[in-house]
Amino acid sequence: MSLDDRTRTWQLIMTGDDLGHVTLDTQADMARLLDLDPSISHLTLEIGDDRIHVARDWPSDQYEQAGRLIDRIAASGVSAIVVHDRNGNPPRRVTTGE
């Protein structure tokens, strides 16, 4: 396990056929790529006629922690916090008491 693996809040998830063709070095490179460029939502590896889908996966408790942080920030004296989604969803505006 590298230092990046211990400090990363997400894990690499791969689905598809022929996962055995993806070496540990390639997996580490893909994880680093996703670390360096958060605008990348996912990757697709093509191995012959097979496709492997690669993405970030967060434990569900992290979403709960993120929600609590948003609420805490909203209650800290700011008027509101507007959370922008990378997936094109409309921004979510959170005020104290929401």
N, C-alpha and C positions, 0 to 999 in steps of 0.2 A: 504494500500500500504506500503510495507516495504522499508527500505533504499535501498536494492538491486534493487527493481523495479524502483526507481527514478534515480539510477546511471547507470543502464543497457542501452546500446545503441540499444538493440534489444528487441523484445517481443516474447513470447512463442506463437506458432501457433499450433493448434491441428485440425486435420481433420479425419473424420471417423464416425462410428456409436457409439451410447451409450456414447457420451461425458459427459452426466450427471453422469456417474459412476466415473469420475475423480474429486476427491475432490479438493478444493482450496489448502489444505495442500500438496496434491500430486503434483499439478501444481507448487507450490512453491519449492518443493523438486526437481522436474525435471528441473526447471529454474536454481536452484543452482547447480545441477549436470552439466548442460551445461555451466555454468559460470566456474566451477572448472576444467573441462576437455574440452578445445576447440577442441581436436582431434575428439570428438564425433560429427558426422555430423547430426544425427537425431536418434530418438527412435521410436520403435513400441511397443505399449501396446497391449497385447492380453487379451481380456475379453470375455471368452467363445469362440464363433466362430467369434466374431467381432475383428477388428483391428483398432487402433487409431494411426495415424502418428503424431509425435511431432517433431517440429524443431524450429530453430531460424528464426525470420523474421525481416528484417531491413526495415525501411522506405526508399523509393526510393531516397529521398533527401540526405540520408547518403552516397549513392554511388557517388553522384555528389560531395559532400563535400570531400570524400576520393580521388576522381580524382583530385580535386583542390589541395589537400595537396600533392599528389604525384608530380604534376607539380611544386608546390612551392619548394619542397625538391630538385627536379631535377635542378631547377634554382638557388639553394642556393650556388653553387660553387662546388658541387660534380660532378664527371664525368658522373655518371649515378646512377639511383636507379633501382634495379631489384626486382620486386614484384613476390613473389612465391604464388601460389594458392594451397589451401589445397585439391582441387578436382582433382588433378592430371594433370591439364592443364599446358602447358609449361610456364616457367617464362616469364614475360613481362619486357623488359628493356626499361626504359624511360630516355632520355637524354634531355638536354636543347633544347627547340624549338620543341619538339615532341608534 
